[in-house]
Amino acid sequence: MAQLQVASTLFCREYFAAYRDWLITGLPPDDVTFIRPKYPEPGFEDFALSWEALAEDAITSNDPAVVHDQLLALGGCVDVIADPATGPATIGEILSGQSIS
């Protein structure tokens, strides 16, 4: 469980950063990837592949709004702190305008 939690948190932060870059540059990001531990627990790879596939589908839609909605989906990235170095704002708070981060 710890492996999934750490990897999904890092994935969400990378995905959110890619989304913000897309809005700034107008260029869709490269695929966002899940980090893999050296010795993954059973089920880890299937979970990682499913999240990567969702992100890839959203990016290839060529519509940043699809990524936006995915980042706000419950059970995903919405409650992840976007960047602990800049403050405690979550991805959901930033995307819903509740934070100035």
N, C-alpha and C positions, 0 to 999 in steps of 0.2 A: 504494500500500500504506500509506503514511504517513497519508493521509486516512482510510482505513478504520480504522486503528489508533487514531488520536486520537478520531474520532467514536464508535467502539464503546466506548472507555474511558469517555467522557463519558456515553454512553447507559447503560452498566452502572451507573455511579454514580447517575445519576438514577433508574433503575429500582429499584436497591437502596433508595434513600431513599424512593421511593414505597411500596415494600413495607413498610419500617419504619413509615412514617406510617400505613399501612393497619392494621398490628397495633396501633398506639397508639390511633387514632381509631375503628377499626371500620368506616371508610368506604373503599370501593375507590377507588383513585386515578384521576385522569383518565389518558387515554392518554399514554404516554411517547413522546417523539419523538426522532428522530435529527437531530442538527445536520447541515446541508448546507454544504459549502464553496461559495464563489462559482463556482469552476470545477472541478466534480467530474470525476474520472477515469472512463473507461468502466467500467461495471458498478457504480459506486458506488450509484446510485439503486435498482437492483434489490436490492442487499444491504441498504440502509437500509429499504426497504419490507418486506423479508422479516423483519427483526428487529422492526420496528414491528408487523407482523401477528402474530408470535408473542407479543409482549407484550400486544397487544390481546386475543387469544384467551385468554391466561392471566388477564387482569384480568376479562374478561367471564364467566369461569367462576364468578366470585363466591367463589372458594376461594383464600385466600392461600397454601395449600400448593402449589398449581399454580405460582405465581410463585416460591416458595421452591425448588421442584425445578428450575425453569427457570434460576434464578440459579446453581444448583450444577452444571448440565450442563457436561460437558467441552467445551472449545472455545468457551465463551461468556464468562460474567462471573466464573467461579469464581476466576480468578487475578488479577483486577483489584484494585488497592489501593482499598479502600472510600472512604477520605478521607485524602489525603496530609497534611492539616493536623493530623490527630489521631494519626497513626502509620502504620506499614507493614502493618497487618493487611489481608489480602485479604478479599473478600466471602466466599469459601469458608471461610476460617478463622473468620470471625465467625459464619456460619450453622451451622458444624459445632461451634461451642462451643470452638474452639481459641484464641480470643482474647476478651479482655474488652471490646473496643471496642464 
